[in-house]
Amino acid sequence: MLVEGGLPAIPTSVRALQHTLSSLLLKCNTIKSLTQIHAQIITNGLSHKNSILVKLFHQYITSGSLSNAQRVFEQIEYPSPNLWNQIVRGHARSKTPRKSVEMYNLMEAAQAVPDGFTYSFVISGCARGGLVREGEQMHGKVISNGFCSNVFVQTNLVNLYAAGGVGSACRWVFDEMSERNVATWNSLIAGYVRNKEIDRARGVFDEMPERNVISWTTMVAGCAQNGRCKQALVLFREMKRANVELDQVALVAALSACAELGDLKLGRRIHSSVFHFRNQAVLVSLNNALIHMYASCGVVEEAYNVFLEMPQRTCITWTSMITAFAKQGRGEEALRVFHWMQCAPAGEARPDEITFIGVLCACCHAGLVDKGRNFFQCMNQVWGIEPRIEHYGCIIDLLSRAGFLDEAYGLVQTMPIKPNDAIWGAILGGCRIHKNVELASRVAKNLVLELDPERAAGYLMLLSNVYASRNTWQDVSIVRQKMVEMRTKKPLGRSWVQIDGVIRDFVADDRDHIHEYSIYEVLVDISAQAKSEGFEPDNLEVIVLTLGVCDEFAIFTHLTRNHLLDDINVVAKVQQSYSSTSKE
């Protein structure tokens, strides 16, 4: 065994020497040890021994020293097929998987005979590199050379077509297989998930004769990433009942679904299970998922506790914590975390474009205009990050909310990116707050021209609010008429709450809910309590928001139930303004 001082005594006979070096190769675990053994191989004239070179190559490649393996390989005059396979395998798993195809071509040119391992490795490299065309060529060689029944080659072909989005070819290879292992089934599921075909993935999952933790995790993560969070958590619970040993990747996927649904109870239970991994390092991504889950559920202090206890943090960690504070309106705390991030050891984390979105959002929510301006300038000047449309949206929203509407509008006119609906919507929101009808009318012309009916509704309702705030009812009526002509309407608001472990969702002005009467009774009580504590709702805004999604009777029922109409003249104005459009 290797010691600090170097190699043990070397035997004198060639056979014994070869045996000793082979044993040492199997045991060595550092690059220094490996280079020492390599030196002994050269010194003792064993560089032509295929068996020992294969072990040497394997160790170099496994330890991440592919460049050393490549240099040695280039010095061998007639590499054996095993050595070719090792070098192809190394490049297939590297950051440059295309070189595995190049090495295969050199192998063919050298008239070395490829086998099932060769094709398995090179097709794996094509899958990792997204080289579908090259992979198809390899598929042809597999068929012509008689390896189409090799289960490992076929599994890698399924991976190739799944990664490349060629679903039909992926399924064809799978159906042609006479023998399948669990990895093959997992590859097909992953392919469907990657193509967002969750129902098909679930169908394959249900057919599987045997499942492992990868099968379950792929399905849970697939559902969570494609907006099927309830289904993801149902699968996660089934996974636990099936006594599948949960890995950290599965917990990350489940936490993502908990964050989306606001399922704090299950999120906390998952957090408690993290302690079972204390005998192994907890993935940074798992801690990041915990921060995101707690932040999404509104318990930012618990997110911060996870953050403080993390032994290692990435840019995603810092950004998640900054964003968590920003969404809670705790801008100063978000900026303190950002300052701490900049003081962190070099290499631990460097702010990226997503970080600055969180920072600018923090300034926006806290109304920190001067700091927002400074951060927007320094992200390019100091950090070399070119502002994207999202950054412009944040700073324009900040300026608009604070009343700097002319500055915001001027920035829109000079920005190098074409403004989108979110940019114009931010200015429109500022116009509503500060009752700037003139600018709102100008913005609306740009906005309506570029939006399709489904996306225009919310912004048109926002424009109605601006007009209503200045009592320009004729303009409100014109906007409403425009909505009728475009056949658009404001999408209904939706919210949900968790009660006794069950998530229940609600739709704005829902008259079909089984507990409708009780829900509205509670809303009346809440409104009355809010009013008694000094909250004064904007009557006109409530009226305009309600119009377009309810009939006239529902409008007045809603307003009177919540004690929002104190002046009968307001009712008359609304009724008169909307009399023509209500008929349509």
Secondary structure per residue as TSV (DSSP state, phi and psi in degrees):
chain	resnum	aa	ss	phi	psi
A	1	M	-	360.0	147.6
A	2	L	-	-71.6	141.9
A	3	V	B	-123.9	175.8
A	4	E	T	-58.5	-35.6
A	5	G	T	-77.6	-14.9
A	6	G	B	134.5	-149.6
A	7	L	-	-82.3	153.4
A	8	P	-	-70.7	177.2
A	9	A	-	-58.6	134.2
A	10	I	-	-90.6	129.1
A	11	P	-	-63.0	158.0
A	12	T	S	-87.0	-35.3
A	13	S	S	-75.0	146.2
A	14	V	H	-63.1	-43.4
A	15	R	H	-63.9	-45.3
A	16	A	H	-65.6	-38.8
A	17	L	H	-62.6	-45.6
A	18	Q	H	-62.5	-41.4
A	19	H	H	-63.5	-43.1
A	20	T	H	-63.4	-46.4
A	21	L	H	-66.7	-35.9
A	22	S	H	-64.1	-41.5
A	23	S	H	-64.2	-42.0
A	24	L	H	-64.4	-37.2
A	25	L	H	-62.4	-38.5
A	26	L	H	-69.0	-26.0
A	27	K	H	-97.3	-20.9
A	28	C	-	-70.2	146.0
A	29	N	-	-136.1	14.3
A	30	T	S	-134.0	155.8
A	31	I	H	-64.7	-37.4
A	32	K	H	-60.3	-45.9
A	33	S	H	-61.8	-41.1
A	34	L	H	-64.3	-42.9
A	35	T	H	-67.8	-31.5
A	36	Q	H	-64.4	-45.1
A	37	I	H	-64.8	-41.3
A	38	H	H	-59.5	-41.7
A	39	A	H	-61.8	-39.7
A	40	Q	H	-67.2	-35.6
A	41	I	H	-61.3	-44.0
A	42	I	H	-69.3	-46.5
A	43	T	H	-59.6	-36.7
A	44	N	T	-95.7	12.4
A	45	G	T	68.8	33.8
A	46	L	-	-105.0	13.7
A	47	S	T	-66.6	-13.9
A	48	H	T	-97.0	-2.3
A	49	K	-	-81.5	110.3
A	50	N	H	-61.2	-43.7
A	51	S	H	-61.8	-41.3
A	52	I	H	-76.0	-32.2
A	53	L	H	-67.2	-37.3
A	54	V	H	-60.4	-43.1
A	55	K	H	-65.8	-40.7
A	56	L	H	-61.9	-45.9
A	57	F	H	-59.8	-45.6
A	58	H	H	-57.9	-43.7
A	59	Q	H	-68.9	-40.9
A	60	Y	H	-60.0	-46.3
A	61	I	H	-69.1	-42.2
A	62	T	H	-64.3	-35.0
A	63	S	T	-84.1	2.1
A	64	G	T	86.3	13.8
A	65	S	-	-103.5	57.8
A	66	L	H	-62.3	-34.8
A	67	S	H	-62.5	-39.2
A	68	N	H	-64.0	-43.6
A	69	A	H	-61.7	-40.2
A	70	Q	H	-65.0	-40.6
A	71	R	H	-63.9	-42.5
A	72	V	H	-64.1	-42.8
A	73	F	H	-60.4	-40.2
A	74	E	H	-68.3	-17.3
A	75	Q	T	-89.8	-6.9
A	76	I	-	-88.9	125.4
A	77	E	S	-71.2	-45.0
A	78	Y	S	-129.1	81.8
A	79	P	-	-63.8	143.4
A	80	S	-	-77.4	163.6
A	81	P	H	-55.7	-35.6
A	82	N	H	-63.3	-40.0
A	83	L	H	-68.7	-40.1
A	84	W	H	-58.4	-44.3
A	85	N	H	-60.8	-40.0
A	86	Q	H	-64.7	-43.3
A	87	I	H	-72.3	-35.7
A	88	V	H	-63.8	-44.6
A	89	R	H	-59.3	-43.2
A	90	G	H	-60.3	-46.2
A	91	H	H	-70.6	-32.7
A	92	A	H	-62.8	-31.4
A	93	R	T	-95.7	0.9
A	94	S	S	-86.8	-175.5
A	95	K	S	-77.7	-8.2
A	96	T	-	-124.6	69.1
A	97	P	T	-63.5	-18.7
A	98	R	H	-60.5	-28.8
A	99	K	H	-66.8	-20.7
A	100	S	H	-65.7	-35.3
A	101	V	H	-67.7	-40.8
A	102	E	H	-62.7	-41.0
A	103	M	H	-67.2	-35.8
A	104	Y	H	-62.7	-41.9
A	105	N	H	-63.2	-38.5
A	106	L	H	-66.0	-36.4
A	107	M	H	-62.1	-45.2
A	108	E	H	-63.5	-41.3
A	109	A	H	-64.1	-31.6
A	110	A	T	-82.5	2.0
A	111	Q	T	62.8	25.3
A	112	A	-	-78.4	146.5
A	113	V	-	-94.0	115.8
A	114	P	-	-73.0	152.7
A	115	D	-	-125.7	-168.6
A	116	G	H	-60.3	-36.0
A	117	F	H	-65.0	-41.0
A	118	T	H	-58.0	-51.7
A	119	Y	H	-66.1	-37.3
A	120	S	H	-61.2	-44.5
A	121	F	H	-67.6	-46.3
A	122	V	H	-70.2	-36.2
A	123	I	H	-68.1	-35.5
A	124	S	H	-61.1	-41.6
A	125	G	H	-62.8	-40.1
A	126	C	H	-62.6	-39.8
A	127	A	H	-64.7	-44.4
A	128	R	H	-65.3	-34.6
A	129	G	H	-93.1	1.7
A	130	G	T	66.7	29.7
A	131	L	-	-93.4	72.4
A	132	V	H	-66.6	-43.4
A	133	R	H	-61.2	-46.0
A	134	E	H	-65.5	-37.0
A	135	G	H	-64.5	-37.6
A	136	E	H	-63.7	-37.7
A	137	Q	H	-64.5	-40.5
A	138	M	H	-63.8	-37.2
A	139	H	H	-59.6	-42.3
A	140	G	H	-61.7	-40.9
A	141	K	H	-67.7	-35.2
A	142	V	H	-60.0	-45.5
A	143	I	H	-66.6	-45.9
A	144	S	H	-68.8	-26.9
A	145	N	T	-98.4	5.4
A	146	G	T	80.1	28.5
A	147	F	-	-110.3	17.7
A	148	C	T	-73.1	-8.9
A	149	S	T	-103.0	2.8
A	150	N	-	-73.9	118.8
A	151	V	H	-63.8	-33.4
A	152	F	H	-73.1	-39.5
A	153	V	H	-64.1	-45.5
A	154	Q	H	-65.0	-38.2
A	155	T	H	-62.4	-39.9
A	156	N	H	-70.3	-30.2
A	157	L	H	-65.7	-41.0
A	158	V	H	-60.4	-43.0
A	159	N	H	-59.6	-43.9
A	160	L	H	-58.9	-52.8
A	161	Y	H	-71.7	-30.4
A	162	A	H	-66.5	-45.2
A	163	A	H	-66.9	-31.8
A	164	G	T	-87.0	-0.4
A	165	G	T	75.9	17.2
A	166	V	-	-94.7	79.4
A	167	G	H	-63.1	-39.3
A	168	S	H	-65.2	-43.6
A	169	A	H	-67.0	-38.8
A	170	C	H	-58.9	-47.7
A	171	R	H	-68.7	-35.8
A	172	W	H	-62.7	-46.5
A	173	V	H	-61.4	-42.9
A	174	F	H	-60.9	-46.3
A	175	D	H	-67.5	-27.0
A	176	E	H	-78.1	-13.6
A	177	M	-	-73.3	128.8
A	178	S	S	-83.6	-21.9
A	179	E	S	-133.3	133.4
A	180	R	-	-131.4	144.4
A	181	N	-	-113.1	176.9
A	182	V	H	-63.8	-29.9
A	183	A	H	-64.4	-35.0
A	184	T	H	-65.1	-47.2
A	185	W	H	-60.1	-42.5
A	186	N	H	-62.4	-36.9
A	187	S	H	-64.2	-40.7
A	188	L	H	-66.5	-43.0
A	189	I	H	-59.7	-46.7
A	190	A	H	-60.8	-36.5
A	191	G	H	-63.5	-45.3
A	192	Y	H	-64.6	-41.0
A	193	V	H	-62.2	-43.3
A	194	R	H	-61.7	-31.7
A	195	N	T	-92.5	9.6
A	196	K	T	64.3	25.8
A	197	E	-	-98.5	72.7
A	198	I	H	-68.5	-37.3
A	199	D	H	-63.2	-41.4
A	200	R	H	-67.3	-39.7
A	201	A	H	-60.5	-41.8
A	202	R	H	-66.5	-35.4
A	203	G	H	-62.2	-43.4
A	204	V	H	-66.2	-41.8
A	205	F	H	-57.9	-43.8
A	206	D	H	-66.8	-27.3
A	207	E	H	-81.0	-17.0
A	208	M	-	-58.8	130.1
A	209	P	S	-73.0	-23.2
A	210	E	S	-148.8	137.9
A	211	R	-	-123.1	149.0
A	212	N	-	-123.7	-175.5
A	213	V	H	-62.2	-30.1
A	214	I	H	-67.4	-38.9
A	215	S	H	-59.4	-50.8
A	216	W	H	-64.6	-45.4
A	217	T	H	-63.0	-40.2
A	218	T	H	-60.7	-42.2
A	219	M	H	-69.6	-44.3
A	220	V	H	-61.1	-48.3
A	221	A	H	-64.9	-40.0
A	222	G	H	-60.9	-44.9
A	223	C	H	-64.5	-44.1
A	224	A	H	-62.9	-39.5
A	225	Q	H	-77.7	-13.3
A	226	N	T	-116.3	29.0
A	227	G	T	76.5	13.0
A	228	R	-	-109.6	61.6
A	229	C	H	-69.6	-37.1
A	230	K	H	-61.6	-44.2
A	231	Q	H	-63.7	-36.9
A	232	A	H	-61.4	-43.6
A	233	L	H	-72.9	-32.1
A	234	V	H	-61.6	-45.7
A	235	L	H	-63.9	-38.3
A	236	F	H	-62.9	-41.5
A	237	R	H	-67.3	-38.8
A	238	E	H	-63.1	-37.4
A	239	M	H	-61.5	-41.4
A	240	K	H	-67.9	-41.1
A	241	R	H	-66.4	-27.5
A	242	A	T	-79.8	2.8
A	243	N	T	60.0	32.0
A	244	V	-	-77.4	132.4
A	245	E	-	-69.6	116.0
A	246	L	-	-70.5	133.7
A	247	D	-	-104.4	173.5
A	248	Q	H	-69.3	-29.0
A	249	V	H	-66.3	-39.5
A	250	A	H	-63.8	-39.5
A	251	L	H	-66.0	-37.9
A	252	V	H	-60.6	-45.0
A	253	A	H	-63.1	-44.4
A	254	A	H	-65.4	-39.7
A	255	L	H	-64.1	-35.1
A	256	S	H	-61.3	-42.1
A	257	A	H	-67.8	-40.1
A	258	C	H	-59.8	-40.7
A	259	A	H	-63.0	-41.9
A	260	E	H	-66.8	-37.6
A	261	L	H	-93.5	-9.4
A	262	G	T	72.0	29.0
A	263	D	-	-85.6	81.4
A	264	L	H	-68.1	-36.1
A	265	K	H	-60.8	-50.4
A	266	L	H	-67.4	-37.0
A	267	G	H	-59.1	-40.3
A	268	R	H	-68.0	-37.1
A	269	R	H	-64.8	-39.4
A	270	I	H	-64.4	-40.0
A	271	H	H	-59.1	-41.7
A	272	S	H	-64.0	-31.1
A	273	S	H	-74.4	-15.8
A	274	V	G	-62.5	-29.3
A	275	F	G	-65.2	-17.5
A	276	H	G	-70.6	-14.2
A	277	F	G	-95.0	14.0
A	278	R	T	-64.2	-21.2
A	279	N	T	-80.4	-1.5
A	280	Q	S	-140.7	158.8
A	281	A	-	-66.2	131.9
A	282	V	-	-77.8	129.0
A	283	L	-	-60.5	141.5
A	284	V	H	-59.6	-37.1
A	285	S	H	-63.0	-31.1
A	286	L	H	-70.0	-44.0
A	287	N	H	-64.2	-38.1
A	288	N	H	-61.4	-40.5
A	289	A	H	-65.5	-36.2
A	290	L	H	-64.3	-43.5
A	291	I	H	-60.1	-45.9
A	292	H	H	-63.4	-41.1
A	293	M	H	-64.4	-49.8
A	294	Y	H	-63.2	-40.5
A	295	A	H	-64.3	-42.6
A	296	S	H	-66.4	-28.0
A	297	C	T	-87.8	1.5
A	298	G	T	86.3	4.0
A	299	V	-	-103.8	73.7
A	300	V	H	-67.3	-25.9
A	301	E	H	-64.8	-39.7
A	302	E	H	-68.5	-35.2
A	303	A	H	-61.5	-41.1
A	304	Y	H	-67.2	-35.7
A	305	N	H	-63.6	-42.3
A	306	V	H	-60.3	-43.9
A	307	F	H	-58.1	-45.2
A	308	L	H	-67.2	-31.2
A	309	E	H	-84.6	-7.4
A	310	M	-	-70.9	126.2
A	311	P	S	-73.9	-22.5
A	312	Q	S	-139.7	138.5
A	313	R	-	-129.4	149.2
A	314	T	-	-114.6	177.9
A	315	C	H	-59.0	-36.0
A	316	I	H	-63.4	-39.0
A	317	T	H	-59.3	-54.1
A	318	W	H	-60.8	-44.2
A	319	T	H	-63.8	-40.6
A	320	S	H	-61.9	-41.0
A	321	M	H	-70.2	-40.5
A	322	I	H	-61.0	-46.7
A	323	T	H	-64.6	-37.6
A	324	A	H	-60.1	-47.2
A	325	F	H	-65.8	-39.3
A	326	A	H	-61.3	-43.8
A	327	K	H	-66.7	-23.3
A	328	Q	T	-89.3	5.2
A	329	G	T	76.8	13.0
A	330	R	-	-99.3	69.1
A	331	G	H	-62.9	-41.9
A	332	E	H	-62.8	-40.0
A	333	E	H	-68.0	-37.7
A	334	A	H	-61.2	-41.9
A	335	L	H	-72.1	-30.1
A	336	R	H	-64.9	-40.7
A	337	V	H	-63.3	-39.9
A	338	F	H	-63.5	-40.4
A	339	H	H	-64.3	-41.9
A	340	W	H	-61.2	-40.3
A	341	M	H	-59.6	-41.8
A	342	Q	H	-68.8	-23.7
A	343	C	H	-92.4	-2.8
A	344	A	S	-65.7	158.1
A	345	P	-	-54.2	143.4
A	346	A	T	-57.6	134.4
A	347	G	T	94.3	-19.9
A	348	E	T	-69.4	-46.3
A	349	A	-	-160.6	140.6
A	350	R	-	-129.1	130.6
A	351	P	-	-56.5	138.4
A	352	D	-	-118.4	-171.5
A	353	E	H	-64.1	-31.3
A	354	I	H	-70.9	-37.2
A	355	T	H	-57.7	-44.1
A	356	F	H	-70.9	-25.7
A	357	I	H	-63.4	-44.0
A	358	G	H	-62.5	-41.7
A	359	V	H	-64.0	-46.0
A	360	L	H	-67.5	-34.9
A	361	C	H	-63.7	-39.6
A	362	A	H	-60.5	-44.0
A	363	C	H	-63.0	-38.3
A	364	C	H	-66.5	-48.8
A	365	H	H	-66.6	-30.1
A	366	A	H	-96.6	-2.1
A	367	G	T	70.3	29.2
A	368	L	-	-90.1	80.7
A	369	V	H	-67.0	-50.5
A	370	D	H	-62.0	-42.5
A	371	K	H	-65.6	-38.1
A	372	G	H	-61.4	-43.9
A	373	R	H	-59.5	-45.1
A	374	N	H	-63.7	-44.7
A	375	F	H	-64.5	-37.4
A	376	F	H	-63.6	-37.2
A	377	Q	H	-74.6	-42.3
A	378	C	H	-75.8	-20.4
A	379	M	H	-60.9	-30.4
A	380	N	H	-92.4	-46.0
A	381	Q	H	-70.8	-36.1
A	382	V	T	-98.3	-43.9
A	383	W	T	-102.1	-5.9
A	384	G	-	68.7	27.9
A	385	I	-	-103.2	117.0
A	386	E	-	-73.4	126.6
A	387	P	-	-60.5	135.2
A	388	R	-	-99.8	178.2
A	389	I	H	-59.9	-33.1
A	390	E	H	-66.2	-36.7
A	391	H	H	-68.1	-42.0
A	392	Y	H	-62.2	-39.0
A	393	G	H	-60.2	-42.0
A	394	C	H	-64.9	-48.8
A	395	I	H	-69.2	-35.0
A	396	I	H	-69.5	-38.2
A	397	D	H	-63.1	-43.3
A	398	L	H	-59.5	-50.2
A	399	L	H	-63.5	-40.1
A	400	S	H	-66.8	-44.5
A	401	R	H	-62.4	-35.8
A	402	A	T	-81.0	-4.0
A	403	G	T	96.9	1.5
A	404	F	-	-87.1	61.6
A	405	L	H	-69.5	-37.7
A	406	D	H	-65.2	-41.3
A	407	E	H	-64.0	-42.0
A	408	A	H	-63.5	-44.7
A	409	Y	H	-66.7	-36.7
A	410	G	H	-65.8	-37.5
A	411	L	H	-64.9	-38.1
A	412	V	H	-61.6	-41.2
A	413	Q	H	-70.9	-22.0
A	414	T	H	-105.1	-8.9
A	415	M	-	-67.2	143.2
A	416	P	S	-76.5	-5.0
A	417	I	S	-109.0	143.2
A	418	K	-	-65.6	124.8
A	419	P	-	-64.5	142.6
A	420	N	-	-104.0	-174.7
A	421	D	H	-64.5	-31.3
A	422	A	H	-66.1	-36.3
A	423	I	H	-64.0	-51.7
A	424	W	H	-64.7	-36.1
A	425	G	H	-63.6	-35.8
A	426	A	H	-63.4	-44.0
A	427	I	H	-66.0	-40.4
A	428	L	H	-61.2	-39.1
A	429	G	H	-62.3	-39.6
A	430	G	H	-65.3	-38.4
A	431	C	H	-62.4	-36.6
A	432	R	H	-66.2	-43.5
A	433	I	H	-63.6	-42.3
A	434	H	H	-103.3	9.7
A	435	K	T	55.2	44.8
A	436	N	-	-96.8	89.8
A	437	V	H	-69.3	-38.8
A	438	E	H	-61.3	-50.4
A	439	L	H	-66.9	-37.3
A	440	A	H	-59.2	-40.3
A	441	S	H	-65.0	-39.0
A	442	R	H	-66.3	-44.2
A	443	V	H	-63.0	-40.9
A	444	A	H	-60.7	-33.9
A	445	K	H	-64.7	-41.5
A	446	N	H	-67.5	-37.2
A	447	L	H	-71.7	-49.3
A	448	V	H	-66.1	-32.7
A	449	L	H	-64.4	-29.4
A	450	E	H	-101.6	-7.4
A	451	L	-	-102.5	144.7
A	452	D	-	-83.7	161.8
A	453	P	H	-54.0	-37.4
A	454	E	H	-67.0	-31.2
A	455	R	H	-94.2	-16.0
A	456	A	H	-78.2	-23.5
A	457	A	H	-56.8	-50.7
A	458	G	H	-60.4	-40.7
A	459	Y	H	-72.1	-35.6
A	460	L	H	-66.5	-38.0
A	461	M	H	-65.2	-35.6
A	462	L	H	-64.3	-41.5
A	463	L	H	-62.7	-39.0
A	464	S	H	-59.5	-39.0
A	465	N	H	-61.4	-41.0
A	466	V	H	-61.6	-46.9
A	467	Y	H	-64.5	-40.5
A	468	A	H	-65.3	-33.0
A	469	S	H	-66.2	-21.5
A	470	R	T	-107.2	10.5
A	471	N	T	61.5	27.8
A	472	T	-	-92.7	76.7
A	473	W	H	-67.7	-28.3
A	474	Q	H	-64.5	-39.7
A	475	D	H	-66.6	-37.2
A	476	V	H	-60.1	-43.1
A	477	S	H	-64.3	-38.0
A	478	I	H	-64.4	-42.1
A	479	V	H	-62.4	-43.0
A	480	R	H	-62.1	-40.1
A	481	Q	H	-63.9	-38.3
A	482	K	H	-61.6	-39.4
A	483	M	H	-64.7	-38.3
A	484	V	H	-65.2	-43.3
A	485	E	H	-64.7	-35.9
A	486	M	H	-83.2	-5.1
A	487	R	T	55.1	46.0
A	488	T	-	-120.7	158.0
A	489	K	-	-149.7	157.0
A	490	K	-	-66.1	127.4
A	491	P	-	-63.4	143.8
A	492	L	-	-69.7	140.1
A	493	G	-	-71.8	145.6
A	494	R	E	-134.1	140.4
A	495	S	E	-144.2	166.7
A	496	W	E	-146.2	160.2
A	497	V	E	-143.1	147.2
A	498	Q	E	-99.8	123.0
A	499	I	E	-127.8	120.3
A	500	D	T	53.1	40.6
A	501	G	T	80.8	-2.4
A	502	V	E	-108.9	130.5
A	503	I	E	-90.3	122.4
A	504	R	E	-117.3	133.2
A	505	D	E	-111.7	157.1
A	506	F	E	-136.3	149.1
A	507	V	E	-116.0	141.5
A	508	A	T	-57.3	134.6
A	509	D	T	57.8	36.3
A	510	D	-	-73.0	118.9
A	511	R	S	-104.8	1.5
A	512	D	S	-108.4	-2.0
A	513	H	-	-66.7	142.3
A	514	I	T	-63.2	-27.8
A	515	H	T	-109.5	33.5
A	516	E	H	-53.9	-49.2
A	517	Y	H	-60.9	-46.3
A	518	S	H	-64.6	-38.4
A	519	I	H	-62.8	-45.4
A	520	Y	H	-69.9	-30.5
A	521	E	H	-62.6	-42.6
A	522	V	H	-64.6	-41.0
A	523	L	H	-61.3	-38.5
A	524	V	H	-61.0	-45.8
A	525	D	H	-63.2	-41.8
A	526	I	H	-64.1	-43.2
A	527	S	H	-63.1	-41.3
A	528	A	H	-65.1	-41.9
A	529	Q	H	-64.5	-42.8
A	530	A	H	-61.9	-40.6
A	531	K	H	-66.8	-38.3
A	532	S	H	-66.6	-23.8
A	533	E	T	-95.7	11.8
A	534	G	T	101.7	1.2
A	535	F	-	-76.2	130.1
A	536	E	-	-118.3	102.3
A	537	P	-	-69.0	154.2
A	538	D	-	-82.0	102.5
A	539	N	H	-58.2	-43.6
A	540	L	H	-67.4	-36.7
A	541	E	H	-65.6	-41.2
A	542	V	H	-60.4	-41.5
A	543	I	H	-61.7	-49.9
A	544	V	H	-67.3	-38.1
A	545	L	H	-64.4	-32.7
A	546	T	H	-77.4	-34.9
A	547	L	B	-64.4	145.4
A	548	G	T	96.0	-18.3
A	549	V	T	-121.5	-7.8
A	550	C	B	-134.8	161.7
A	551	D	-	-83.6	174.6
A	552	E	H	-61.7	-37.7
A	553	F	H	-63.7	-42.3
A	554	A	H	-64.7	-35.6
A	555	I	H	-58.2	-53.5
A	556	F	H	-71.5	-31.2
A	557	T	H	-62.6	-45.0
A	558	H	H	-63.3	-45.8
A	559	L	H	-68.0	-43.0
A	560	T	H	-72.2	-36.1
A	561	R	H	-58.8	-36.4
A	562	N	T	-97.5	12.8
A	563	H	T	56.6	41.7
A	564	L	-	-99.7	-10.8
A	565	L	-	-111.1	108.6
A	566	D	-	-105.5	-14.8
A	567	D	-	-121.9	113.7
A	568	I	H	-64.4	-21.9
A	569	N	H	-66.4	-33.8
A	570	V	H	-63.0	-43.0
A	571	V	H	-60.3	-43.8
A	572	A	H	-63.5	-40.9
A	573	K	H	-62.8	-44.8
A	574	V	H	-63.7	-44.1
A	575	Q	H	-62.5	-42.3
A	576	Q	H	-67.1	-41.9
A	577	S	H	-65.2	-33.2
A	578	Y	T	-105.1	8.2
A	579	S	H	-63.1	-36.9
A	580	S	H	-74.6	-40.9
A	581	T	H	-76.3	-26.4
A	582	S	H	-66.2	-28.0
A	583	K	H	-68.3	-30.3
A	584	E	-	-79.7	360.0
